[in-house]
């Protein structure tokens, strides 16, 4: 049964550090669809029929197709009766959005606007919380989910954050600049007076972990107040602070090949990437700023894949 095969496949890939939460749902949904058609092996026609039935947008179809292609390759290695669908049988997936790279002045304006958020009685920590949250992400390149998952005992001695079980189930240590440590200490002092007994560094009104939807909405409000890119059709995102951090770091590494290699390895580890190609994408996303570095880095990526 394809459902049993899906369980084996998911279990194996999770031992390699992948979460595959959505992929697990997709594979089991397809397995049920195939079973209803009396099929015990993957058939391209069934994959296409299932995707067209269940997914409305090109992006959703592409994500499900990618999950099934990887699953089909896994099973084909064991049994060639499985068919491996082509990647182009559905409309191509949308490319990653080009990140917005904030200027230092814009980040300062964002922090100032966050400090002027409207007071809310249920959340007396609102202003200080968002100033610290935005500042921490801008200064470290943390994912929003990683910042929101921080607890008090994740603050290690000597200004180091312990980032636990992140996107690829990897934990890492993130050292903080002295200025960030000072800002965090000031915030924690205020937080101790207003956040009750919650152990989340950035607690919700109910003293629980904050929802990313709440943070994204508030950040959009902050951007409007700060007057950031008002004419842009799509507003910049809080996640773009991570892109900005990576871009600024790479701008400092020069074009000497060994320097690029050192910076890439260090930055890839610091950001929690499982593959150096994910770090290289930050250069691809801003080619006009990083042409010389990208050329040197491309050689490094090609060598790492050899």
C-alpha positions as CSV (number, residue, x, y, z in Angstrom):
1,X,0.0,0.0,0.0
2,X,1.2,3.5,-0.9
3,X,0.3,4.7,2.6
4,X,2.8,2.3,4.2
5,X,5.4,3.4,1.7
6,X,4.7,7.0,2.6
7,X,5.3,6.2,6.2
8,X,8.6,4.6,5.5
9,X,9.7,7.5,3.3
10,X,8.7,10.1,5.8
11,X,10.4,8.3,8.7
12,X,13.6,8.0,6.7
13,X,13.8,11.6,5.6
14,X,13.0,12.8,9.1
15,X,16.1,11.0,10.4
16,X,18.0,13.4,8.0
17,X,16.5,16.4,9.7
18,X,13.5,17.3,7.5
19,X,10.1,18.0,9.2
20,X,7.9,17.3,6.1
21,X,4.7,18.2,7.9
22,X,2.9,19.3,4.8
23,X,4.6,16.7,2.7
24,X,3.2,14.0,5.0
25,X,-0.3,15.2,4.5
26,X,0.1,15.5,0.7
27,X,1.5,11.9,0.4
28,X,-1.1,10.3,2.5
29,X,-3.9,12.2,0.7
30,X,-2.5,11.0,-2.6
31,X,-2.2,7.4,-1.3
32,X,-5.9,7.5,-0.4
33,X,-6.7,8.9,-3.8
34,X,-4.7,6.1,-5.5
35,X,-6.3,3.4,-3.3
36,X,-9.7,4.6,-4.4
37,X,-8.6,4.1,-8.0
38,X,-7.4,0.6,-7.1
39,X,-3.7,1.5,-7.7
40,X,-0.8,0.2,-5.7
41,X,1.9,2.0,-7.7
42,X,2.4,5.7,-8.5
43,X,1.0,6.6,-11.9
44,X,1.7,9.9,-13.6
45,X,-1.9,10.2,-14.7
46,X,-3.2,9.7,-11.2
47,X,-0.7,12.3,-9.9
48,X,-1.9,14.8,-12.4
49,X,-5.6,14.0,-11.7
50,X,-5.1,14.4,-7.9
51,X,-3.2,17.6,-8.2
52,X,-5.8,19.2,-10.5
53,X,-8.6,18.2,-8.2
54,X,-7.0,19.2,-4.9
55,X,-4.8,22.3,-5.6
56,X,-6.3,25.6,-6.9
57,X,-3.2,27.7,-7.5
58,X,0.0,27.1,-9.5
59,X,2.1,27.3,-6.4
60,X,0.0,24.7,-4.5
61,X,0.1,22.4,-7.5
62,X,3.9,22.7,-7.8
63,X,4.5,22.1,-4.1
64,X,2.4,18.9,-4.2
65,X,4.0,17.7,-7.4
66,X,7.5,18.2,-6.0
67,X,6.6,16.1,-2.9
68,X,5.2,13.3,-5.1
69,X,8.2,13.4,-7.5
70,X,10.6,12.9,-4.6
71,X,8.4,10.2,-3.2
72,X,8.2,8.5,-6.6
73,X,12.0,8.5,-7.1
74,X,12.4,6.9,-3.7
75,X,9.9,4.1,-4.6
76,X,11.2,3.7,-8.2
77,X,14.7,2.8,-6.8
78,X,13.0,-0.2,-5.2
79,X,10.4,-1.0,-7.8
80,X,10.6,0.3,-11.4
81,X,6.8,-0.2,-11.8
82,X,6.4,3.1,-10.1
83,X,6.3,6.1,-12.5
84,X,8.2,9.3,-11.8
85,X,6.2,12.3,-13.0
86,X,8.0,15.0,-14.9
87,X,8.5,18.3,-13.1
88,X,6.8,20.2,-16.0
89,X,3.5,18.4,-16.2
90,X,1.9,21.3,-14.3
91,X,2.4,25.1,-14.7
92,X,5.7,26.2,-13.3
93,X,5.9,27.2,-9.7
94,X,6.2,30.9,-8.9
95,X,9.8,32.0,-8.2
96,X,10.8,33.1,-4.8
97,X,9.9,36.8,-4.2
98,X,12.7,39.2,-4.6
99,X,13.6,40.3,-1.1
100,X,13.4,43.9,0.0
101,X,16.8,45.1,1.3
102,X,16.2,47.6,4.1
103,X,18.7,50.5,4.4
104,X,20.1,51.3,7.8
105,X,18.0,54.5,7.9
106,X,14.8,52.4,7.2
107,X,15.6,50.0,10.0
108,X,16.1,52.9,12.4
109,X,12.7,54.3,11.3
110,X,11.1,50.9,11.8
111,X,12.4,50.6,15.3
112,X,11.3,54.2,16.0
113,X,7.8,53.4,14.7
114,X,7.6,50.2,16.7
115,X,8.4,52.2,19.8
116,X,5.4,54.4,19.1
117,X,2.8,51.7,18.6
118,X,-0.5,52.4,20.3
119,X,-0.8,51.3,23.9
120,X,-3.0,48.3,24.5
121,X,-4.2,47.5,28.0
122,X,-4.1,43.7,27.5
123,X,-0.5,44.1,26.3
124,X,1.5,46.7,28.2
125,X,4.7,45.3,26.8
126,X,3.7,45.9,23.2
127,X,6.1,48.7,22.3
128,X,9.1,47.3,23.9
129,X,8.4,43.8,22.6
130,X,8.2,44.8,19.0
131,X,11.3,47.1,19.2
132,X,13.3,44.1,20.6
133,X,11.8,41.6,18.3
134,X,12.5,43.6,15.1
135,X,15.9,44.7,16.4
136,X,16.9,41.1,17.2
137,X,15.9,39.7,13.8
138,X,17.6,42.6,12.0
139,X,20.8,42.1,14.1
140,X,21.0,38.3,13.8
141,X,19.0,37.2,10.7
142,X,16.9,34.9,12.8
143,X,13.8,33.4,11.2
144,X,10.6,35.0,12.7
145,X,9.6,31.5,13.9
146,X,12.9,31.1,15.7
147,X,12.6,34.4,17.5
148,X,9.1,33.7,18.6
149,X,10.1,30.3,19.9
150,X,12.8,31.7,22.2
151,X,12.4,31.0,25.9
152,X,14.2,32.5,28.8
153,X,16.5,29.5,29.3
154,X,17.6,29.8,25.6
155,X,19.7,32.8,26.7
156,X,23.1,31.4,27.3
157,X,26.0,33.0,29.2
158,X,28.3,35.4,27.4
159,X,25.5,36.7,25.1
160,X,24.7,33.5,23.1
161,X,21.2,32.4,22.0
162,X,20.4,28.7,21.8
163,X,18.1,28.2,18.8
164,X,16.3,24.9,19.2
165,X,14.8,22.5,16.7
166,X,14.5,24.9,13.8
167,X,13.2,24.6,10.3
168,X,15.2,21.4,9.6
169,X,15.2,20.1,13.2
170,X,18.7,21.5,13.7
171,X,19.8,23.4,16.8
172,X,22.5,26.0,16.8
173,X,24.2,28.7,18.9
174,X,23.9,32.3,17.8
175,X,26.4,34.7,19.4
176,X,25.1,38.3,19.9
177,X,26.9,41.5,19.4
178,X,27.5,43.4,22.6
179,X,25.0,46.1,21.7
180,X,22.3,43.5,21.1
181,X,23.1,41.9,24.5
182,X,22.7,45.3,26.2
183,X,19.4,45.9,24.4
184,X,18.1,42.5,25.4
185,X,19.0,42.9,29.0
186,X,17.1,46.2,29.1
187,X,14.1,44.6,27.5
188,X,14.2,41.6,29.9
189,X,14.2,43.9,32.9
190,X,11.0,45.6,31.6
191,X,9.6,42.2,30.6
192,X,10.0,40.8,34.1
193,X,7.8,43.6,35.5
194,X,5.0,43.2,32.9
195,X,5.0,39.6,31.5
196,X,4.0,37.6,34.5
197,X,5.4,34.2,34.9
198,X,5.6,33.4,31.1
199,X,8.9,31.9,30.0
200,X,8.6,33.1,26.4
201,X,11.0,35.9,25.6
202,X,8.3,37.4,23.4
203,X,5.0,36.4,25.1
204,X,1.5,37.0,23.8
205,X,-1.2,38.8,25.7
206,X,-2.2,35.4,27.2
207,X,1.5,34.9,28.2
208,X,1.8,32.2,25.6
209,X,3.9,31.9,22.4
210,X,3.0,34.6,19.9
211,X,1.4,33.8,16.6
212,X,3.3,34.8,13.5
213,X,0.1,36.1,11.9
214,X,-0.1,38.7,14.8
215,X,3.5,39.7,14.3
216,X,3.2,40.0,10.5
217,X,0.0,42.2,10.9
218,X,1.7,44.5,13.4
219,X,4.8,44.7,11.4
220,X,2.8,45.9,8.4
221,X,1.3,48.6,10.7
222,X,4.8,49.6,11.7
223,X,5.9,49.9,8.1
224,X,3.0,52.2,7.3
225,X,3.8,54.4,10.3
226,X,7.5,54.5,9.3
227,X,6.7,55.3,5.6
228,X,8.7,52.4,4.2
229,X,8.2,51.8,0.5
230,X,4.7,53.3,0.4
231,X,4.5,53.1,-3.5
232,X,5.5,49.4,-3.6
233,X,2.6,47.1,-4.7
234,X,3.6,44.4,-2.2
235,X,4.8,45.6,1.2
236,X,8.2,44.4,2.4
237,X,8.0,41.6,5.0
238,X,9.5,41.2,8.4
239,X,11.3,38.1,6.9
240,X,13.2,40.6,4.6
241,X,15.1,41.7,7.7
242,X,16.8,38.2,7.5
243,X,17.6,38.8,3.8
244,X,19.0,42.2,4.7
245,X,21.2,40.8,7.4
246,X,22.6,38.2,5.0
247,X,23.2,40.7,2.3
248,X,25.0,43.2,4.5
249,X,27.2,40.4,5.9
250,X,28.2,39.2,2.4
251,X,28.9,42.7,1.2
252,X,31.7,42.9,3.7
253,X,33.5,39.7,2.5
254,X,35.1,41.1,-0.6
255,X,35.8,39.1,-3.7
256,X,38.9,37.1,-2.8
257,X,38.0,33.5,-3.1
258,X,39.1,32.3,0.3
259,X,37.4,35.1,2.0
260,X,34.1,34.3,0.2
261,X,34.4,30.7,1.3
262,X,35.0,31.6,4.9
263,X,32.1,34.0,5.0
264,X,29.8,31.6,3.2
265,X,30.5,28.7,5.6
266,X,30.2,31.0,8.6
267,X,27.0,32.7,7.4
268,X,25.4,29.4,6.3
269,X,26.0,28.0,9.8
270,X,24.9,31.2,11.6
271,X,21.6,31.3,9.6
272,X,20.9,27.6,10.1
273,X,21.0,26.6,6.5
274,X,21.4,22.9,5.7
275,X,22.8,23.5,2.3
276,X,25.2,26.3,1.2
277,X,23.1,26.7,-2.0
278,X,20.4,28.3,0.3
279,X,22.9,30.9,1.4
280,X,24.0,31.5,-2.2
281,X,20.4,32.4,-3.1
282,X,20.8,35.7,-1.1
283,X,23.4,36.7,-3.8
284,X,21.2,35.6,-6.7
285,X,18.3,37.7,-5.2
286,X,20.3,40.9,-5.3
287,X,22.6,40.6,-8.4
288,X,22.9,44.3,-9.0
289,X,24.5,44.7,-5.6
290,X,26.6,41.6,-5.4
291,X,27.8,40.7,-9.0
292,X,31.5,40.3,-8.1
293,X,30.9,38.3,-4.9
294,X,28.3,36.2,-6.7
295,X,30.9,35.3,-9.4
296,X,33.4,34.1,-6.8
297,X,30.7,32.4,-4.7
298,X,29.4,30.5,-7.7
299,X,32.7,28.8,-8.1
300,X,32.6,27.8,-4.5
301,X,29.1,26.3,-4.8
302,X,30.1,24.3,-7.9
303,X,33.1,22.9,-6.1
304,X,31.0,21.9,-3.1
305,X,28.6,20.0,-5.3
306,X,31.4,18.2,-7.1
